[in-house]
Amino acid sequence: MRYVLALLTLVLTASPVAAQTPATALDEAVRGIETAYGRMTDLKADFTQTAFNKSLNQTIPASGTVFLKKGGKLRWEYVDPTPQQIVSDGKTIWIYTPTLNQVNTGKAPEALSGPAGSFLSGLGKLREHFTVRLLNPAQPKDPEGNVQLDLTPKQPLPTLARLILAFDPNGWQLRRAVVYDQFENTVTMKFSKLVINSGLEDKLFAFVPPKGVATVPLK
């Protein structure tokens, strides 16, 4: 669940980074991302996720679809390895696990006050919330051609000590996010089939527990 909350959200397009000095390229990337985040109203994308526990040397894969909308609205639909839905209307969050016949629920501001909340709000003001640099100033792009930013929160959280984002220069959509916690565990998410500002309906972010499902407060 910590891994899920660490990554609720993620997003965006940005303006192209000019092939200039690393400092200039970074400045242009930050301005573009902040501007694009202000324009984005909703997002839909398929994702694959890999959670790595360093102490156990254990990797857990997952995949599904994510829906995001301004106002703290979100819906993560996990398909593999275990079906799960994480839904929030911006006020309440529900985490429904059919195999347990259980839904965990709580107030969204409290549930998202960690990395998910700071990540969402921080994208609009990157340098206010993060120390930002190019992951590799000498080679800003990864082998897939994505420009990578390395973010360190100015107020680190147990579940968010570092964040790496990779953007596709073609349209500057977010392709990959890697979250590090204080113990150097990581959650890596890769995104595909991104659709921006498609007019997602609010009812997508409402959840009614199926009959007979146990409701447990989110801690």
Contacts in CASP RR format, 6 or more apart in sequence:
PFRMAT RR
TARGET T0000
AUTHOR 0000-0000-0000
METHOD contacts of the structure
MODEL  1
MRYVLALLTLVLTASPVAAQTPATALDEAVRGIETAYGRMTDLKADFTQT
AFNKSLNQTIPASGTVFLKKGGKLRWEYVDPTPQQIVSDGKTIWIYTPTL
NQVNTGKAPEALSGPAGSFLSGLGKLREHFTVRLLNPAQPKDPEGNVQLD
LTPKQPLPTLARLILAFDPNGWQLRRAVVYDQFENTVTMKFSKLVINSGL
EDKLFAFVPPKGVATVPLK
1 95 0 8 1.000
1 104 0 8 1.000
2 159 0 8 1.000
2 181 0 8 1.000
3 49 0 8 1.000
3 51 0 8 1.000
3 187 0 8 1.000
4 76 0 8 1.000
4 84 0 8 1.000
4 86 0 8 1.000
4 95 0 8 1.000
5 111 0 8 1.000
5 112 0 8 1.000
5 114 0 8 1.000
5 115 0 8 1.000
5 116 0 8 1.000
5 159 0 8 1.000
6 114 0 8 1.000
6 115 0 8 1.000
6 116 0 8 1.000
6 159 0 8 1.000
6 160 0 8 1.000
6 179 0 8 1.000
6 181 0 8 1.000
6 187 0 8 1.000
7 49 0 8 1.000
7 115 0 8 1.000
7 116 0 8 1.000
7 119 0 8 1.000
7 177 0 8 1.000
7 179 0 8 1.000
7 187 0 8 1.000
7 189 0 8 1.000
8 74 0 8 1.000
8 76 0 8 1.000
8 86 0 8 1.000
8 88 0 8 1.000
8 112 0 8 1.000
8 116 0 8 1.000
8 117 0 8 1.000
8 120 0 8 1.000
9 68 0 8 1.000
9 74 0 8 1.000
9 116 0 8 1.000
9 117 0 8 1.000
9 119 0 8 1.000
9 120 0 8 1.000
10 66 0 8 1.000
10 68 0 8 1.000
10 119 0 8 1.000
10 174 0 8 1.000
10 177 0 8 1.000
10 189 0 8 1.000
10 191 0 8 1.000
11 37 0 8 1.000
11 40 0 8 1.000
11 43 0 8 1.000
11 68 0 8 1.000
11 120 0 8 1.000
11 123 0 8 1.000
11 174 0 8 1.000
12 33 0 8 1.000
12 36 0 8 1.000
12 37 0 8 1.000
12 40 0 8 1.000
12 43 0 8 1.000
12 123 0 8 1.000
12 167 0 8 1.000
12 172 0 8 1.000
12 173 0 8 1.000
12 174 0 8 1.000
13 36 0 8 1.000
13 40 0 8 1.000
13 171 0 8 1.000
13 172 0 8 1.000
13 173 0 8 1.000
13 174 0 8 1.000
13 196 0 8 1.000
14 29 0 8 1.000
14 32 0 8 1.000
14 33 0 8 1.000
14 35 0 8 1.000
14 36 0 8 1.000
14 167 0 8 1.000
14 172 0 8 1.000
15 28 0 8 1.000
15 29 0 8 1.000
15 31 0 8 1.000
15 32 0 8 1.000
15 35 0 8 1.000
15 36 0 8 1.000
15 172 0 8 1.000
16 28 0 8 1.000
16 169 0 8 1.000
16 171 0 8 1.000
16 172 0 8 1.000
17 25 0 8 1.000
17 26 0 8 1.000
17 28 0 8 1.000
17 29 0 8 1.000
17 140 0 8 1.000
17 147 0 8 1.000
17 169 0 8 1.000
18 24 0 8 1.000
18 25 0 8 1.000
18 28 0 8 1.000
19 25 0 8 1.000
20 28 0 8 1.000
22 134 0 8 1.000
22 137 0 8 1.000
22 138 0 8 1.000
22 140 0 8 1.000
25 134 0 8 1.000
25 140 0 8 1.000
25 147 0 8 1.000
26 132 0 8 1.000
26 133 0 8 1.000
26 134 0 8 1.000
26 137 0 8 1.000
26 149 0 8 1.000
29 147 0 8 1.000
29 149 0 8 1.000
29 167 0 8 1.000
30 126 0 8 1.000
30 127 0 8 1.000
30 132 0 8 1.000
32 172 0 8 1.000
33 123 0 8 1.000
33 124 0 8 1.000
33 126 0 8 1.000
33 149 0 8 1.000
33 167 0 8 1.000
33 172 0 8 1.000
34 123 0 8 1.000
34 124 0 8 1.000
34 125 0 8 1.000
34 126 0 8 1.000
36 172 0 8 1.000
37 123 0 8 1.000
37 124 0 8 1.000
38 124 0 8 1.000
39 197 0 8 1.000
40 70 0 8 1.000
40 196 0 8 1.000
40 197 0 8 1.000
41 69 0 8 1.000
41 70 0 8 1.000
41 197 0 8 1.000
41 199 0 8 1.000
42 67 0 8 1.000
42 68 0 8 1.000
42 69 0 8 1.000
42 70 0 8 1.000
42 196 0 8 1.000
42 197 0 8 1.000
42 198 0 8 1.000
42 199 0 8 1.000
42 200 0 8 1.000
43 66 0 8 1.000
43 67 0 8 1.000
43 68 0 8 1.000
43 69 0 8 1.000
43 194 0 8 1.000
43 195 0 8 1.000
43 196 0 8 1.000
43 197 0 8 1.000
44 65 0 8 1.000
44 66 0 8 1.000
44 67 0 8 1.000
44 68 0 8 1.000
44 193 0 8 1.000
44 194 0 8 1.000
44 195 0 8 1.000
44 198 0 8 1.000
44 200 0 8 1.000
45 65 0 8 1.000
45 66 0 8 1.000
45 191 0 8 1.000
45 192 0 8 1.000
45 193 0 8 1.000
45 194 0 8 1.000
45 195 0 8 1.000
46 63 0 8 1.000
46 64 0 8 1.000
46 65 0 8 1.000
46 66 0 8 1.000
46 191 0 8 1.000
46 192 0 8 1.000
46 193 0 8 1.000
47 63 0 8 1.000
47 64 0 8 1.000
47 65 0 8 1.000
47 66 0 8 1.000
47 189 0 8 1.000
47 190 0 8 1.000
47 191 0 8 1.000
47 192 0 8 1.000
48 61 0 8 1.000
48 62 0 8 1.000
48 63 0 8 1.000
48 64 0 8 1.000
48 189 0 8 1.000
48 190 0 8 1.000
49 61 0 8 1.000
49 62 0 8 1.000
49 63 0 8 1.000
49 187 0 8 1.000
49 188 0 8 1.000
49 189 0 8 1.000
49 190 0 8 1.000
50 59 0 8 1.000
50 60 0 8 1.000
50 61 0 8 1.000
50 62 0 8 1.000
50 187 0 8 1.000
50 188 0 8 1.000
50 189 0 8 1.000
51 59 0 8 1.000
51 60 0 8 1.000
51 61 0 8 1.000
51 62 0 8 1.000
51 185 0 8 1.000
51 186 0 8 1.000
51 187 0 8 1.000
51 188 0 8 1.000
52 58 0 8 1.000
52 59 0 8 1.000
52 185 0 8 1.000
52 186 0 8 1.000
52 187 0 8 1.000
52 188 0 8 1.000
53 59 0 8 1.000
53 60 0 8 1.000
53 185 0 8 1.000
54 183 0 8 1.000
54 184 0 8 1.000
54 185 0 8 1.000
54 186 0 8 1.000
55 183 0 8 1.000
55 185 0 8 1.000
60 81 0 8 1.000
61 80 0 8 1.000
61 81 0 8 1.000
62 78 0 8 1.000
62 80 0 8 1.000
62 81 0 8 1.000
62 82 0 8 1.000
63 78 0 8 1.000
63 79 0 8 1.000
63 80 0 8 1.000
64 76 0 8 1.000
64 77 0 8 1.000
64 78 0 8 1.000
64 79 0 8 1.000
64 80 0 8 1.000
65 76 0 8 1.000
65 77 0 8 1.000
65 79 0 8 1.000
66 74 0 8 1.000
66 75 0 8 1.000
66 76 0 8 1.000
66 77 0 8 1.000
66 191 0 8 1.000
67 74 0 8 1.000
67 75 0 8 1.000
67 76 0 8 1.000
67 77 0 8 1.000
67 200 0 8 1.000
67 204 0 8 1.000
67 205 0 8 1.000
68 74 0 8 1.000
68 75 0 8 1.000
69 200 0 8 1.000
69 202 0 8 1.000
69 204 0 8 1.000
69 205 0 8 1.000
71 90 0 8 1.000
72 88 0 8 1.000
72 90 0 8 1.000
72 108 0 8 1.000
72 112 0 8 1.000
72 120 0 8 1.000
73 88 0 8 1.000
73 89 0 8 1.000
73 90 0 8 1.000
73 202 0 8 1.000
73 204 0 8 1.000
73 205 0 8 1.000
74 86 0 8 1.000
74 87 0 8 1.000
74 88 0 8 1.000
74 90 0 8 1.000
74 205 0 8 1.000
75 85 0 8 1.000
75 86 0 8 1.000
75 87 0 8 1.000
75 88 0 8 1.000
75 204 0 8 1.000
75 205 0 8 1.000
76 84 0 8 1.000
76 85 0 8 1.000
76 86 0 8 1.000
76 87 0 8 1.000
77 84 0 8 1.000
77 85 0 8 1.000
78 84 0 8 1.000
78 85 0 8 1.000
78 86 0 8 1.000
82 97 0 8 1.000
82 99 0 8 1.000
83 97 0 8 1.000
83 98 0 8 1.000
83 99 0 8 1.000
84 95 0 8 1.000
84 96 0 8 1.000
84 97 0 8 1.000
84 98 0 8 1.000
85 94 0 8 1.000
85 95 0 8 1.000
85 96 0 8 1.000
85 207 0 8 1.000
86 93 0 8 1.000
86 94 0 8 1.000
86 95 0 8 1.000
86 96 0 8 1.000
87 93 0 8 1.000
87 94 0 8 1.000
87 96 0 8 1.000
87 205 0 8 1.000
87 206 0 8 1.000
87 207 0 8 1.000
88 94 0 8 1.000
88 108 0 8 1.000
88 111 0 8 1.000
88 112 0 8 1.000
88 205 0 8 1.000
89 108 0 8 1.000
89 202 0 8 1.000
89 205 0 8 1.000
89 206 0 8 1.000
89 207 0 8 1.000
90 108 0 8 1.000
90 205 0 8 1.000
91 107 0 8 1.000
91 108 0 8 1.000
92 105 0 8 1.000
92 106 0 8 1.000
92 107 0 8 1.000
92 108 0 8 1.000
93 105 0 8 1.000
93 106 0 8 1.000
93 107 0 8 1.000
93 108 0 8 1.000
93 111 0 8 1.000
93 112 0 8 1.000
93 218 0 8 1.000
94 103 0 8 1.000
94 104 0 8 1.000
94 105 0 8 1.000
94 106 0 8 1.000
94 207 0 8 1.000
94 209 0 8 1.000
95 103 0 8 1.000
95 104 0 8 1.000
95 105 0 8 1.000
95 218 0 8 1.000
96 102 0 8 1.000
96 103 0 8 1.000
96 207 0 8 1.000
96 209 0 8 1.000
96 213 0 8 1.000
97 103 0 8 1.000
101 212 0 8 1.000
101 213 0 8 1.000
101 214 0 8 1.000
102 213 0 8 1.000
102 214 0 8 1.000
102 215 0 8 1.000
102 216 0 8 1.000
103 207 0 8 1.000
103 209 0 8 1.000
103 213 0 8 1.000
103 214 0 8 1.000
103 215 0 8 1.000
103 216 0 8 1.000
104 216 0 8 1.000
104 217 0 8 1.000
104 218 0 8 1.000
105 215 0 8 1.000
105 216 0 8 1.000
105 217 0 8 1.000
105 218 0 8 1.000
106 217 0 8 1.000
106 218 0 8 1.000
111 218 0 8 1.000
112 120 0 8 1.000
114 157 0 8 1.000
114 159 0 8 1.000
114 160 0 8 1.000
115 153 0 8 1.000
115 157 0 8 1.000
115 159 0 8 1.000
115 160 0 8 1.000
115 163 0 8 1.000
115 179 0 8 1.000
118 129 0 8 1.000
118 153 0 8 1.000
118 155 0 8 1.000
118 157 0 8 1.000
118 160 0 8 1.000
119 160 0 8 1.000
119 163 0 8 1.000
121 129 0 8 1.000
122 128 0 8 1.000
122 129 0 8 1.000
122 130 0 8 1.000
126 132 0 8 1.000
126 151 0 8 1.000
128 154 0 8 1.000
129 153 0 8 1.000
129 154 0 8 1.000
129 155 0 8 1.000
130 151 0 8 1.000
130 152 0 8 1.000
130 153 0 8 1.000
130 154 0 8 1.000
130 163 0 8 1.000
131 151 0 8 1.000
131 152 0 8 1.000
131 154 0 8 1.000
132 149 0 8 1.000
132 150 0 8 1.000
132 151 0 8 1.000
133 149 0 8 1.000
133 150 0 8 1.000
134 140 0 8 1.000
134 147 0 8 1.000
134 148 0 8 1.000
134 149 0 8 1.000
134 150 0 8 1.000
135 148 0 8 1.000
135 149 0 8 1.000
135 150 0 8 1.000
135 164 0 8 1.000
136 148 0 8 1.000
140 147 0 8 1.000
140 148 0 8 1.000
141 147 0 8 1.000
141 148 0 8 1.000
141 169 0 8 1.000
142 148 0 8 1.000
142 166 0 8 1.000
144 166 0 8 1.000
144 175 0 8 1.000
145 168 0 8 1.000
145 169 0 8 1.000
146 166 0 8 1.000
146 167 0 8 1.000
146 168 0 8 1.000
146 169 0 8 1.000
146 175 0 8 1.000
146 176 0 8 1.000
147 166 0 8 1.000
147 167 0 8 1.000
147 169 0 8 1.000
148 164 0 8 1.000
148 165 0 8 1.000
148 166 0 8 1.000
148 167 0 8 1.000
149 164 0 8 1.000
149 165 0 8 1.000
149 166 0 8 1.000
149 167 0 8 1.000
150 162 0 8 1.000
150 163 0 8 1.000
150 164 0 8 1.000
151 162 0 8 1.000
151 163 0 8 1.000
151 164 0 8 1.000
151 165 0 8 1.000
152 161 0 8 1.000
152 162 0 8 1.000
152 163 0 8 1.000
153 160 0 8 1.000
153 161 0 8 1.000
153 162 0 8 1.000
153 163 0 8 1.000
156 182 0 8 1.000
157 182 0 8 1.000
158 181 0 8 1.000
158 182 0 8 1.000
159 179 0 8 1.000
159 181 0 8 1.000
159 182 0 8 1.000
160 179 0 8 1.000
160 180 0 8 1.000
160 181 0 8 1.000
161 180 0 8 1.000
161 181 0 8 1.000
161 182 0 8 1.000
161 184 0 8 1.000
162 179 0 8 1.000
162 180 0 8 1.000
163 177 0 8 1.000
163 178 0 8 1.000
163 179 0 8 1.000
163 180 0 8 1.000
164 176 0 8 1.000
164 177 0 8 1.000
164 178 0 8 1.000
164 180 0 8 1.000
165 174 0 8 1.000
165 176 0 8 1.000
165 177 0 8 1.000
166 174 0 8 1.000
166 175 0 8 1.000
166 176 0 8 1.000
166 177 0 8 1.000
167 173 0 8 1.000
167 174 0 8 1.000
167 175 0 8 1.000
168 174 0 8 1.000
168 175 0 8 1.000
173 191 0 8 1.000
173 194 0 8 1.000
173 196 0 8 1.000
174 191 0 8 1.000
174 194 0 8 1.000
175 190 0 8 1.000
175 191 0 8 1.000
176 188 0 8 1.000
176 189 0 8 1.000
176 190 0 8 1.000
176 191 0 8 1.000
177 188 0 8 1.000
177 189 0 8 1.000
177 191 0 8 1.000
178 186 0 8 1.000
178 187 0 8 1.000
178 188 0 8 1.000
178 189 0 8 1.000
179 186 0 8 1.000
179 187 0 8 1.000
179 188 0 8 1.000
180 186 0 8 1.000
209 215 0 8 1.000
END
